[in-house]
Amino acid sequence: MPQKRLTFIFIPSDEGHVREYRFAPQLLYGVAFVLSCLILSSTYFAWGFSRKTDQEEALLQLQAVNADLLRNVDIAEREVADFERVMAQLVADDDRLRDYHMMEPLSPDIRLGGVGGSEDLPEEDIAALPEVKREMLRELSTRIMRLKQMARFQEESFAQIERQYLESEGDLRHFPTIWPVPQNRAWISSGFGHRIDPFTGRKARHLGVDFAGRTGTPIYATGDGIVTHAYMDRRLGNILVIEHSAEEVNAQGESYIRQGKFRTEYGHMQKMLVGVGERVKRNQRIGLMGSTGRSTGPHLHYAVRYIDRKRGGVKGYVDPKDFLLDHVQRDAEAQSAQVAGWEEE
């Protein structure tokens, strides 16, 4: 039986020859199959190329979002560090104020108030970040929660101090809070703490602040009180001691002395203008700057000491700079300016 063939006849539009082509059906099917495969392959690769392009665009967008997240994490870390510095200054101020008002200091454990764990972070929001950055975000979350807790507690602590201040407002006259010399005529030449002794060249502890100036520069009482000592000392020369005790009147109208919190010492005086037993007022002139005793030149050795010597530092002495409120204010302003510079960066 003859094999079946498919015949294709081509009749040209002009008077050309009629052509006739015969093909086996299997060949036609094979050609159709190949063409179908080519079409499907082209469609598949075109779809894949389009999808790859979309994926690349999505990847670029994801990388941009990731980079933005990393920048925000770094900015947040710097801001949290700034807030922690500000909070540390608030805590230092709180401790100083509590000292002023003879209130119990607060331990770090109390300030934290038992903070634990961290706030939950949506994992889908940070899944694209590297593990290091994810850990940084979790740590930032913990630090932020701790700062919130400390800020709430600090607000309560300042409220307690304010109540104590209102209850003992009269005591403030007896705090040594001003410079003992005119600020435009003297300067701090030696601070509180360890220094090199100018006579021995060895390391020694300096339990006060030295204000250098001209001989005869006036010296003022830094708070209300009573002169308890006025004598000549081999090291400190002419020295005056004021106990910042308060004179009170009881219900019967009788005067009595209520012991204060601090005493101040003024050394190397050229001349003392008040004597033992005299009551003095803040800003009252009590002597003149000199160079008596063990001294390299005219200056005032000024010291602040707790009457209760168990408080404060060595034998009750504390840094007078912490009590010079105008000096403390300048330090706070300088720190604020520094924080502002960090924020601008």
Secondary structure, 3 states (H helix, E strand, C coil): CCCCCEEEEECCCCCCCCEEEEECHHHHHHHHHHHHHHHHHHHHHHHHHHHHHHHHHHHHHHHHHHHHHHHHHHHHHHHHHHHHHHHHHHHHHHHHHHHHCCCCCCCHHHHHCCCCCCCCCCHHHHCCCCHHHHHHHHHHHHHHHHHHHHHHHHHHHHHHHHHHHHHCHHHHHHCCCCCCCCCCCEEEEECCEEEECCCCCCEEEECCEEEEECCCCEEECCCCEEEEEEEEECCCEEEEEEECCEEEECCCCCEEEECCCEEEEEEEEEEECCCCCCEECCCCEEEEEECCCCCCCCEEEEEEEECCCCCCCHHHEECHHHHCHHHHHHHHHHHHHHHHHHHHC
